[in-house]
Amino acid sequence: MQNKFMEKRKLSLIIPCFNEEKVVNETYKRVKSVLSTIDCHSEIIFINDGSSDNTYFLLQQLAEKDKSVKVIGFSRNFGHQQSITAGINHCTGDIAAILDADLQDPPEVIPEMLKIMDEEKANVVYGVRTKREGEGFLKKITAKWFYRFLNKMSDVAIPNDTGDFRIIDRKIIENFNKLKEKNKYIRGIVSWLGFKQVPCYYEREKRFAGDTKYSLAKMLNFSMIALFYFSKKVLKIPFITAFFLFLIAIIYSLILIFYTSYNPSCNAVMWHVTLIILFLLASIQLFVVGIVGKYIQNLFDEINHRPEYIIDEKINFE
């Protein structure tokens, strides 16, 4: 069934790389092994995201010995989402598979994804992690609750426990390439596009080698892009918070007035509480300014019309 589904079709593998010299050759071997079980034309697109190690040199070697390997080299480090975007922009396959070079999302799951796509007549099959090996408790719990919070806040339903590991068909690719926004949150955009999307459950493995490239600062920035680009509900938080704090302040003030009228010696307490209320109101104002500022920053990024990425070199592209 799977081979018949992929007959005369082309599969593009999109693999972003940033300082992955320890794993890139193993990634190539495992991907080629998987492709040997699928009867279809294929291309492997590696995107070198401004690596400072030997990643780009190793990718050049792979491309030299295997013409199905294509390499896009950025002029500097632009980011993981921009790397995936470049891969989708340049892929020629009828179906594209997105996976990271670190092998945490095993390429061996791709044939199962293709089978599900065929059986379900789906446009997207996204990976859902049933288990996350090699990640600390804090990373797991924060990721779990963040994505659930994002799903509640988002105007579009985004599946929980998913990453960018997925396969997408040509209809998704073409519609994705029409989008011009700069700070892309890929999994959110793919969900926003609609069409038929179904899950594929798998166990996430440990990194084959090396360390995660997502520092705390990058994770926070990624989280803010996800939240502020896919939710207008965030703008309601300050107003709701302000309303409840205003009620609390009024009630507390009335209690203090009543209390101090019977205990004149406690007038000093009211001054302390007044200061607390002022601090609360000031914090709300700063919070509101921060949220509005973030939305303004998003607008600023979009109207600059700067490209999402700059390509230094392309290898094995016609």
CORFENVEN-V88732 format. One record per helix or strand of 3 or more residues. SS is the DSSP state (a for helix, b for strand). FROM is the first residue (numbers start at 1). LEN is the number of residues. If there is no record, write none. Layout:
ss=SS from=FROM len=LEN
ss=SS from=FROM len=LEN
This chain:
ss=a from=2 len=5
ss=b from=10 len=8
ss=a from=24 len=12
ss=b from=41 len=8
ss=a from=55 len=11
ss=b from=69 len=6
ss=a from=80 len=11
ss=b from=95 len=4
ss=a from=107 len=14
ss=b from=124 len=9
ss=a from=137 len=17
ss=b from=162 len=8
ss=a from=170 len=7
ss=a from=186 len=8
ss=b from=197 len=8
ss=a from=216 len=14
ss=a from=234 len=29
ss=a from=264 len=40
ss=b from=311 len=5
